[in-house]
Structures are given as structure tokens and as C-alpha cells.
Amino acid sequence: MTDNAPEHTAQQRQLLSLDVNGETHELLTEPRRTLVDVLRHDLRLTGTHVGCEHGICGACTVLLDGAPVRACLMFAAQAEGKEIRTVESLADGTRLNDLQQAFSEHHGLQCGFCTPGFLMLAEGFLAERPEASKEEIREVVASNLCRCTGYQTIVEAIDDCAARRRAALRSRLEGTAHHNGDSRDSEDENTSETVPPGAACEEVPCGSTTRSR
């Protein structure tokens, strides 16, 4: 029997434009490929890890328009037109950001395989809930799996980072208020110096202006 079906030689590909960590990347890829595969294999951003590939472990967590998502559960094509952030966006070169530093100080990692997912989960959560309590943090991190730390040090690291960010924000706000107060005081002093000491005002008939003497 002759098979008249056309021979399938290659998968259909589509052109994607992805905004990842502030840079635009154009690539040809198969529509069926997941975001985590494209990040790791096409863009070489291997900080995003592949674990269960069922959306359970959270090792592949990235931020999509600021919200944590499982990169193994969505097609790369679904991320077009959105801002993608991976764990590589946190550090400034070799300098860790405050959240990464908190994880280091509190020993919030051991083997490190799950750490990128926890970092991106926490980064997105704290942006939305900067005043989060320890209980709220504990509930959020329970969505990701860690086989090493027992979660307590992760919770402490995120809570410490949140507290430091709140303190830094208060300091900036107080500094701005103090600066504005000094500016107003300076303006008042300049205004008062325009009136000669001891100058008095004399009332004049209606229709005239007040003159000094």
C-alpha cells in the first residue's frame, strides 16, 4: 500500500519576540515549546531550573509582568508582549541584591537547586505585599518545594529583606520631608528679610495702597 501523505521533515516554527530582563530577543521556535525550555536552551539563561515539569515544585518560577508564574506550564508564545524577569535580573554583575544577600546571611539555601524559584517567588510577592507578615510569607513559600532547609531559614531571609526595605523606604520619606521643611524655612527667612526691621504700616484712605514709613 502506498502512503500518499506528505513527508513531515521539520516542525513548523514561529517567530517570537520576548522581552527578558529588559532586553528584546527574537527567535524562531516551535509553538509547542515551553517558556522554561526557551529561556534555558535558546537564551542560555540557565538560572531558571527545571524540576517536576508539572508546576508543582516551583524551581522554574519567573516573573511575568511582575507576577510569579511557573515557566514549565506556559508556552513561550504566551509570553510575547509581556515583561519576563528571571533570577539573572536580580544581581548587579557580581553584586547580589538585597534579597539574595538575605538568603546568604540566613542560610536560606543548601543544595541551591530550588533557590532561583524561591527568589523570584519572593521578589514578586514582596513587590505586591511589602508589609507582609511572617505568617503570610510562610504561606506563600509553601507553594514551592525545598528538600533541604525545612523552610524556616527561607522565611527568615524573606522577612528580614522585607523589614530592611520598609526601613529604607521610611528613611527616604523622612529625608524628603526634612528636606522640604528646610526649603520652606529658608523661603520664610528670605521673605522676612525683605521687610526692614521696625518698619510700620500706616492705613491710608480706601482706594490707595499701604505705604511703609
Secondary structure, 3 states (H helix, E strand, C coil): CCCCCCCCCCCCCEEEEEEECCEEEEEEECCCCEHHHHHHHHCCCCCCCCCCCCCCCCCCEEEECCEEEECCCCEHHHHCCCEEECHHHCCECCECCHHHHHHHHCCCCCCCCCHHHHHHHHHHHHHHCCCCCHHHHHHHHCCCCCCCCCCHHHHHHHHHHHHHHHHHHHHHHHHHHHHHHHHHHHHHHHHHCCCCCCCCEECCCCCCCCEEC
